[in-house]
Amino acid sequence: MATNDKWYPPSPDQESSANLRVVLIGKTGTGKSATGNTIIGDDVFESRSDPNCVTQDCKVGQKERFSVKLEVIDTPGFMDPMLSPENIAEKFASCSCLKSGVHVLLLVLRIGHRYNGNDAEAMKLIAKIIGEDFVHHAVVVFTGKEQLDESNSLENHISKLPNEIKKIIKSCKGGAIAISNTGSPDERKESARKIIDKIQDIVRQNGGSDKQYRMAVFHGIERRIEEGRRRIRESNTQIQEEIRCLRSEMDKLTRADQHDQRQNIERKIQHLETQPINDDTAQSAATHQAYFRSISDIIQSIPVPTSNIIDFGLGAATVAVIAVLMKVFK
């Protein structure tokens, strides 16, 4: 089935165009890292039951399994409802490895977790940021399969979720599957096979491994970063020119009664000399600002007046994020 998705060929820096790039996305504590380990068949990603143990940056694991070359990427908890705008920008900035595109996104949810309106709205917001077409490349993976039984099937569990989450699950091309990351080695192997079969099926439906999807937040990001670096370079040049002019002015103050004026100018020069930004800091600042602006543009496109956001069940922190971004970039 044809879609209007943003397709990109694999980038030259990938180890092999045959690698299928798979991204784990979900809330902290859903079992993203453990699911990555199940897929890889090894403990590549740090996984703990403590919800405060958070994946801070993207981590990548590569493995050929069931004759399929995989590149599995574990991401920070993008879908945590209580994030500041700085947190969102930092998390995406740490995932620059995703810029070249991905084949399949695994949306990881946990059986037994009580999802509410805040979770649903966080999921909708992230769907905007990564691009609503992500559903054409997504599989919903429920961890905690061991909690299901004949009276509590996966379908029954999904039926009890908030409507917005059910809509997203229904829209995902790969559907939903349940796995266990705590079962026997054979059970985990079977879970990995189920996921990889889903991955291959989606890749085939979307035109093969030479087609990749780029998340919305990365569209034009390099241009934004370069613009940020250019502004910083221009600011540095302006500062140097101010220093030059002040030095020239100070050289003309040669009389003894002009001593205080010279000292004032020296203090101004000393202050200005602390202002220029070095290349490493400029790259970091420009990158952070680029993601912040990209995310703000996407959020502003959501047709919900700020005054009405709370009526849709968002948490106070998420309301604050959107309000701040709308004020700063309107």
ABEGO torsion letter per residue (X at the ends): XBBABBBBBBBAABABAABBBBBBBEBBGAGAAAAAAAAAGBBABBBBABAABBBABBBBBBBBBGGBBBBBBBBBBAABABBBAAAAAAAAAAAAAAAAEBABBBBBBBBGBBBBAAAAAAAAAAAAAAEAAAAAABBBBBBGAAABBAABBAAAAAAABBAAAAAAAAABAAEBBBBBAABBAAAAAAAAAAAAAAAAAAAAAAGEAABBBBBAAABGAAAAAAAAAAAAAAAAAAAAAAAAAAAAAAAABABAAAAAAAAAAAAAAAAAAAABBBAAAAAAAAAAAAAAAAAAAAAAABBBBAAAAAAAGBBAAAAAAAAAAAAAAX
